[in-house]
């Protein structure tokens, strides 16, 4: 049960970061910007493409974060209790997020471009992402008092590093040098 809740929290945080990044790499019509796909041609052939590197780095960094926090057993139990109390809410916001993402993907991948359908799906996905972000903020507010000042600093540094990483990857995807 603890593992499921931990995975759910990582999921909530990662989905927010990945969704924001993915949306930044789309043009106004929902298509991938040139050079911003998995590979340079957006066909998955190049595993060194900027989006692939960004997502791989993000996933690895989130997993490392848990080790860097050096949570005590008591802190883990307290955090687990917070997450367990929100388990249904977490699932309740993630399901629509994934459903709306699927709808958006289908609208973008359709044989015939329907700009209104894409924009509607994107708006609905954004609203679902907003629900995830609000829940994540509420959970963070309840977990923060459990952490020490040093652990809070680790989290702040993580977020600052994350912002720098996204900026560097977006610059690279746009052809700019760091």
Backbone as CSV, one residue per row, in Angstrom:
resi,resn,N_x,N_y,N_z,CA_x,CA_y,CA_z,C_x,C_y,C_z
1,UNK,0.820,-1.190,0.000,0.000,0.000,0.000,0.868,1.260,0.000
2,UNK,1.941,1.267,0.821,2.825,2.430,0.870,3.451,2.667,-0.498
3,UNK,3.823,1.571,-1.177,4.447,1.701,-2.484,3.471,2.315,-3.490
4,UNK,2.221,1.901,-3.449,1.214,2.433,-4.367,1.034,3.929,-4.139
5,UNK,0.962,4.339,-2.881,0.761,5.752,-2.569,1.994,6.550,-2.970
6,UNK,3.186,6.019,-2.734,4.411,6.710,-3.137,4.451,6.877,-4.651
7,UNK,4.087,5.825,-5.372,4.055,5.892,-6.825,3.020,6.927,-7.278
8,UNK,1.886,6.978,-6.580,0.852,7.958,-6.933,1.366,9.378,-6.750
9,UNK,2.084,9.645,-5.657,2.621,10.989,-5.432,3.643,11.339,-6.503
10,UNK,4.544,10.410,-6.787,5.522,10.641,-7.852,4.773,10.885,-9.155
11,UNK,3.713,10.129,-9.359,2.904,10.304,-10.562,2.300,11.687,-10.654
12,UNK,1.712,12.158,-9.563,1.099,13.494,-9.560,2.142,14.552,-9.878
13,UNK,3.278,14.489,-9.196,4.322,15.494,-9.413,4.922,15.396,-10.813
14,UNK,5.176,14.172,-11.256,5.784,13.980,-12.572,4.829,14.350,-13.693
15,UNK,3.560,13.992,-13.535,2.582,14.330,-14.567,2.515,15.832,-14.746
16,UNK,2.506,16.567,-13.646,2.477,18.031,-13.740,3.684,18.545,-14.528
17,UNK,4.855,18.081,-14.163,6.075,18.566,-14.821,6.116,18.151,-16.285
18,UNK,5.773,16.908,-16.565,5.827,16.412,-17.937,4.769,17.082,-18.800
19,UNK,3.573,17.253,-18.261,2.498,17.874,-19.039,2.843,19.315,-19.389
20,UNK,3.379,20.054,-18.442,3.756,21.443,-18.709,4.850,21.484,-19.770
21,UNK,5.829,20.602,-19.650,6.921,20.561,-20.617,6.406,20.164,-21.992
22,UNK,5.580,19.133,-22.042,5.054,18.668,-23.325,4.224,19.757,-23.995
23,UNK,3.416,20.451,-23.231,2.617,21.526,-23.812,3.498,22.639,-24.362
24,UNK,4.623,22.902,-23.724,5.529,23.947,-24.198,6.197,23.558,-25.512
25,UNK,6.239,22.267,-25.821,6.901,21.798,-27.032,5.939,21.626,-28.206
26,UNK,4.692,22.051,-28.057,3.711,21.988,-29.132,3.543,23.366,-29.757
27,UNK,3.253,23.368,-31.075,2.915,24.638,-31.709,1.442,24.943,-31.424
28,UNK,0.912,26.082,-31.855,-0.475,26.449,-31.530,-1.521,25.462,-32.050
29,UNK,-1.142,24.602,-33.009,-2.096,23.637,-33.563,-1.977,22.273,-32.914
30,UNK,-1.192,22.164,-31.836,-1.054,20.900,-31.126,-0.014,19.964,-31.704
31,UNK,0.724,20.408,-32.745,1.743,19.557,-33.352,3.075,19.786,-32.657
32,UNK,3.925,18.745,-32.666,5.261,18.890,-32.098,6.047,19.896,-32.901
33,UNK,6.767,20.775,-32.217,7.670,21.686,-32.905,8.798,20.869,-33.511
34,UNK,9.337,21.314,-34.634,10.429,20.599,-35.297,11.586,20.387,-34.328
35,UNK,12.073,19.155,-34.284,13.221,18.845,-33.447,12.879,18.648,-31.987
36,UNK,11.595,18.665,-31.642,11.226,18.573,-30.233,10.597,17.237,-29.898
37,UNK,10.590,16.301,-30.825,9.991,14.997,-30.567,10.951,14.101,-29.815
38,UNK,10.637,12.800,-29.835,11.534,11.847,-29.173,12.895,11.914,-29.825
39,UNK,12.905,12.030,-31.127,14.145,12.175,-31.868,14.085,13.467,-32.660
40,UNK,15.105,13.724,-33.427,15.142,14.974,-34.174,14.047,15.043,-35.232
41,UNK,13.556,13.882,-35.661,12.509,13.866,-36.671,11.154,13.521,-36.074
42,UNK,11.068,13.395,-34.750,9.802,13.127,-34.094,9.280,11.723,-34.335
43,UNK,10.158,10.808,-34.816,9.695,9.471,-35.157,10.193,8.407,-34.198
44,UNK,10.824,8.798,-33.129,11.301,7.839,-32.139,12.629,7.211,-32.494
45,UNK,13.199,7.577,-33.641,14.421,6.931,-34.090,15.650,7.391,-33.326
46,UNK,15.594,8.547,-32.730,16.761,9.115,-32.059,16.465,9.255,-30.577
47,UNK,17.015,8.350,-29.765,16.757,8.398,-28.328,17.528,9.509,-27.640
48,UNK,18.242,10.319,-28.389,18.964,11.442,-27.797,18.256,12.762,-28.066
49,UNK,17.019,12.709,-28.534,16.269,13.934,-28.786,16.037,14.680,-27.482
50,UNK,15.797,15.965,-27.561,15.680,16.777,-26.356,14.522,16.377,-25.440
51,UNK,13.382,15.990,-26.004,12.261,15.602,-25.151,12.581,14.303,-24.415
52,UNK,13.168,13.350,-25.120,13.539,12.084,-24.482,14.504,12.336,-23.333
53,UNK,15.498,13.165,-23.562,16.474,13.459,-22.521,15.822,14.168,-21.342
54,UNK,14.916,15.082,-21.619,14.229,15.808,-20.556,13.408,14.858,-19.687
55,UNK,12.615,14.004,-20.325,11.766,13.094,-19.571,12.591,12.070,-18.787
56,UNK,13.633,11.543,-19.400,14.484,10.582,-18.711,15.176,11.230,-17.515
57,UNK,15.667,12.431,-17.699,16.332,13.135,-16.600,15.353,13.437,-15.479
58,UNK,14.146,13.848,-15.831,13.131,14.184,-14.826,12.778,12.945,-13.998
59,UNK,12.529,11.837,-14.653,12.158,10.618,-13.938,13.277,10.176,-13.002
60,UNK,14.499,10.204,-13.497,15.627,9.806,-12.651,15.820,10.754,-11.482
61,UNK,15.658,12.038,-11.728,15.862,13.040,-10.676,14.805,12.919,-9.586
62,UNK,13.552,12.673,-9.960,12.498,12.512,-8.954,12.808,11.309,-8.065
63,UNK,13.277,10.230,-8.661,13.605,9.041,-7.858,14.785,9.325,-6.927
64,UNK,15.772,10.074,-7.390,16.922,10.420,-6.548,16.518,11.341,-5.410
65,UNK,15.525,12.178,-5.642,15.074,13.133,-4.635,14.680,12.428,-3.341
66,UNK,13.990,11.299,-3.478,13.557,10.596,-2.277,14.745,10.181,-1.405
67,UNK,15.830,9.752,-2.030,17.023,9.394,-1.275,17.702,10.597,-0.654
68,UNK,17.700,11.716,-1.365,18.350,12.934,-0.886,17.635,13.544,0.313
69,UNK,16.348,13.286,0.450,15.596,13.864,1.565,15.950,13.225,2.905
70,UNK,16.469,11.997,2.885,16.832,11.295,4.122,15.699,11.341,5.150
71,UNK,14.539,10.931,4.720,13.372,10.920,5.609,13.553,9.894,6.720
72,UNK,13.157,10.256,7.930,13.162,9.301,9.034,11.960,8.374,8.871
73,UNK,11.965,7.286,9.594,10.824,6.371,9.544,9.546,7.079,10.010
74,UNK,9.685,7.937,11.023,8.519,8.678,11.511,7.975,9.621,10.434
75,UNK,8.872,10.299,9.728,8.443,11.193,8.651,7.760,10.401,7.533
76,UNK,8.349,9.259,7.189,7.750,8.418,6.149,6.336,8.000,6.554
77,UNK,6.167,7.621,7.809,4.840,7.217,8.289,3.857,8.384,8.236
78,UNK,4.313,9.585,8.625,3.434,10.757,8.602,3.041,11.128,7.171
79,UNK,4.005,11.085,6.282,3.732,11.399,4.877,2.808,10.344,4.284
80,UNK,3.084,9.097,4.618,2.222,8.006,4.157,0.781,8.235,4.605
81,UNK,0.593,8.669,5.838,-0.761,8.919,6.352,-1.454,10.030,5.561
82,UNK,-0.696,11.082,5.225,-1.272,12.172,4.426,-1.685,11.642,3.050
83,UNK,-0.784,10.915,2.414,-1.073,10.408,1.073,-2.199,9.379,1.092
84,UNK,-2.202,8.550,2.113,-3.264,7.547,2.219,-4.629,8.223,2.379
85,UNK,-4.674,9.304,3.145,-5.944,10.007,3.331,-6.417,10.664,2.030
86,UNK,-5.483,10.933,1.115,-5.826,11.564,-0.162,-5.815,10.582,-1.333
87,UNK,-5.697,9.303,-1.060,-5.573,8.319,-2.132,-6.731,8.400,-3.123
88,UNK,-7.951,8.470,-2.634,-9.101,8.536,-3.541,-9.090,9.838,-4.341
89,UNK,-8.689,10.927,-3.710,-8.627,12.215,-4.410,-7.551,12.187,-5.493
90,UNK,-6.429,11.549,-5.210,-5.346,11.445,-6.193,-5.839,10.689,-7.421
91,UNK,-6.457,9.543,-7.191,-6.984,8.754,-8.306,-8.071,9.544,-9.038
92,UNK,-8.888,10.260,-8.275,-9.997,11.017,-8.871,-9.517,12.139,-9.788
93,UNK,-8.342,12.709,-9.547,-7.839,13.748,-10.449,-6.949,13.179,-11.547
94,UNK,-6.297,12.044,-11.289,-5.426,11.469,-12.318,-6.225,10.829,-13.446
95,UNK,-7.340,10.156,-13.129,-8.128,9.489,-14.172,-8.594,10.490,-15.232
96,UNK,-9.235,11.602,-14.851,-9.637,12.566,-15.883,-8.445,13.163,-16.634
97,UNK,-7.320,13.350,-15.940,-6.140,13.890,-16.605,-5.708,12.960,-17.739
98,UNK,-5.608,11.674,-17.448,-5.193,10.727,-18.479,-6.252,10.604,-19.574
99,UNK,-7.528,10.639,-19.194,-8.599,10.583,-20.197,-8.550,11.798,-21.115
100,UNK,-8.377,12.989,-20.539,-8.331,14.215,-21.347,-7.074,14.250,-22.219
101,UNK,-5.974,13.725,-21.691,-4.754,13.636,-22.497,-4.984,12.724,-23.695
102,UNK,-5.657,11.601,-23.468,-5.960,10.670,-24.553,-6.845,11.332,-25.608
103,UNK,-7.840,12.075,-25.157,-8.724,12.785,-26.085,-7.939,13.805,-26.906
104,UNK,-7.057,14.538,-26.259,-6.222,15.509,-26.959,-5.331,14.812,-27.978
105,UNK,-4.716,13.721,-27.559,-3.840,12.977,-28.471,-4.621,12.518,-29.706
106,UNK,-5.821,11.989,-29.485,-6.636,11.520,-30.618,-7.010,12.674,-31.536
107,UNK,-7.327,13.833,-30.972,-7.680,14.994,-31.797,-6.487,15.438,-32.641
108,UNK,-5.309,15.433,-32.042,-4.096,15.838,-32.769,-3.735,14.804,-33.828
109,UNK,-3.926,13.525,-33.531,-3.528,12.450,-34.441,-4.578,12.147,-35.517
110,UNK,-5.734,12.773,-35.446,-6.806,12.503,-36.407,-6.329,12.753,-37.843
111,UNK,-6.886,11.990,-38.765,-6.513,12.143,-40.174,-6.851,13.532,-40.704
112,UNK,-7.970,14.081,-40.251,-8.393,15.407,-40.685,-8.247,16.359,-39.501
113,UNK,-7.528,17.438,-39.705,-7.310,18.407,-38.628,-8.612,19.150,-38.338
114,UNK,-8.994,19.111,-37.067,-10.164,19.860,-36.591,-9.660,20.761,-35.474
115,UNK,-9.319,21.995,-35.852,-8.706,22.915,-34.905,-9.579,23.126,-33.666
116,UNK,-10.882,23.239,-33.859,-11.779,23.449,-32.718,-11.750,22.249,-31.771
117,UNK,-11.738,21.038,-32.315,-11.683,19.835,-31.477,-10.371,19.784,-30.698
118,UNK,-9.287,20.170,-31.360,-7.982,20.183,-30.691,-7.983,21.214,-29.568
119,UNK,-8.472,22.404,-29.859,-8.488,23.457,-28.837,-9.413,23.099,-27.664
120,UNK,-10.550,22.504,-27.966,-11.465,22.080,-26.898,-10.810,21.014,-26.031
121,UNK,-10.189,20.030,-26.685,-9.515,18.955,-25.938,-8.358,19.518,-25.113
122,UNK,-7.627,20.480,-25.678,-6.508,21.086,-24.951,-7.000,21.877,-23.745
123,UNK,-8.102,22.576,-23.905,-8.679,23.338,-22.795,-9.134,22.398,-21.681
124,UNK,-9.787,21.309,-22.062,-10.246,20.337,-21.061,-9.062,19.661,-20.368
125,UNK,-7.998,19.383,-21.132,-6.788,18.808,-20.539,-6.177,19.797,-19.557
126,UNK,-6.157,21.065,-19.938,-5.621,22.102,-19.049,-6.398,22.196,-17.755
127,UNK,-7.726,22.085,-17.843,-8.552,22.134,-16.631,-8.254,20.924,-15.738
128,UNK,-8.102,19.750,-16.350,-7.777,18.550,-15.573,-6.389,18.685,-14.940
129,UNK,-5.452,19.259,-15.674,-4.114,19.498,-15.139,-4.183,20.478,-13.974
130,UNK,-5.048,21.465,-14.089,-5.258,22.407,-12.990,-5.755,21.710,-11.741
131,UNK,-6.659,20.743,-11.905,-7.155,19.977,-10.751,-6.022,19.193,-10.083
132,UNK,-5.140,18.616,-10.898,-3.991,17.888,-10.358,-3.077,18.846,-9.606
133,UNK,-2.828,20.014,-10.175,-1.938,20.991,-9.551,-2.493,21.489,-8.221
134,UNK,-3.802,21.730,-8.161,-4.420,22.186,-6.906,-4.291,21.100,-5.842
135,UNK,-4.563,19.861,-6.212,-4.434,18.772,-5.241,-2.978,18.637,-4.789
136,UNK,-2.039,18.712,-5.730,-0.620,18.608,-5.371,-0.230,19.724,-4.403
137,UNK,-0.732,20.931,-4.621,-0.429,22.051,-3.714,-1.019,21.808,-2.326
138,UNK,-2.229,21.278,-2.279,-2.854,20.975,-0.984,-2.091,19.886,-0.231
139,UNK,-1.658,18.868,-0.959,-0.880,17.792,-0.333,0.452,18.343,0.159
140,UNK,1.090,19.165,-0.666,2.379,19.776,-0.284,2.224,20.589,0.995
141,UNK,1.132,21.327,1.088,0.884,22.157,2.268,0.775,21.307,3.531
142,UNK,0.238,20.112,3.414,0.091,19.238,4.577,1.365,18.452,4.883
143,UNK,2.212,18.266,3.874,3.464,17.519,4.081,4.585,18.442,4.547
144,UNK,4.584,19.663,4.117,5.683,20.595,4.436,6.004,20.663,5.929
145,UNK,5.018,20.748,6.846,5.360,20.828,8.275,6.049,19.569,8.817
146,UNK,5.959,18.486,8.089,6.601,17.236,8.504,8.108,17.289,8.246
147,UNK,8.516,18.116,7.308,9.910,18.160,6.866,10.742,19.136,7.696
148,UNK,12.043,18.859,7.731,12.980,19.769,8.388,13.335,20.893,7.414
149,UNK,13.988,21.926,7.938,14.434,23.028,7.082,15.410,22.531,6.016
150,UNK,16.299,21.600,6.389,17.250,21.047,5.419,16.521,20.307,4.301
151,UNK,15.497,19.554,4.652,14.734,18.820,3.635,13.968,19.779,2.726
152,UNK,13.449,20.838,3.300,12.761,21.852,2.498,13.744,22.497,1.526
153,UNK,14.962,22.740,1.979,16.007,23.302,1.109,16.320,22.346,-0.039
154,UNK,16.382,21.041,0.241,16.604,20.050,-0.817,15.489,20.149,-1.862
155,UNK,14.252,20.267,-1.407,13.122,20.393,-2.335,13.196,21.686,-3.146
156,UNK,13.547,22.784,-2.484,13.680,24.061,-3.193,14.777,23.980,-4.256
157,UNK,15.900,23.365,-3.887,16.996,23.193,-4.840,16.553,22.303,-6.004
158,UNK,15.786,21.265,-5.696,15.266,20.362,-6.725,14.424,21.148,-7.731
159,UNK,13.539,21.999,-7.226,12.669,22.760,-8.120,13.471,23.772,-8.936
160,UNK,14.467,24.401,-8.336,15.315,25.338,-9.075,16.104,24.602,-10.163
161,UNK,16.654,23.426,-9.820,17.362,22.612,-10.810,16.421,22.190,-11.926
162,UNK,15.193,21.821,-11.558,14.193,21.409,-12.533,13.904,22.542,-13.519
163,UNK,13.732,23.751,-13.010,13.470,24.901,-13.874,14.644,25.149,-14.819
164,UNK,15.867,25.051,-14.301,17.055,25.243,-15.141,17.143,24.147,-16.208
165,UNK,16.809,22.898,-15.826,16.873,21.778,-16.757,15.867,21.986,-17.897
166,UNK,14.651,22.384,-17.564,13.646,22.603,-18.602,14.085,23.732,-19.524
167,UNK,14.582,24.814,-18.948,15.043,25.931,-19.760,16.147,25.490,-20.715
168,UNK,17.107,24.720,-20.218,18.213,24.249,-21.058,17.697,23.342,-22.176
169,UNK,16.778,22.443,-21.864,16.248,21.539,-22.890,15.404,22.286,-23.918
170,UNK,14.617,23.256,-23.468,13.828,24.037,-24.427,14.739,24.871,-25.321
171,UNK,15.810,25.422,-24.741,16.775,26.167,-25.550,17.420,25.249,-26.578
172,UNK,17.780,24.043,-26.141,18.405,23.088,-27.060,17.427,22.695,-28.158
173,UNK,16.168,22.446,-27.781,15.165,22.074,-28.764,14.928,23.213,-29.768
174,UNK,15.074,24.432,-29.293,14.893,25.599,-30.165,16.151,25.990,-30.910
175,UNK,17.217,25.238,-30.742,18.458,25.525,-31.450,19.381,26.500,-30.758
176,UNK,19.043,26.908,-29.536,19.900,27.822,-28.790,20.899,27.029,-27.967
177,UNK,22.068,27.605,-27.775,23.080,26.991,-26.910,22.914,27.508,-25.499
178,UNK,23.218,26.667,-24.533,23.108,27.077,-23.108,24.105,28.140,-22.754
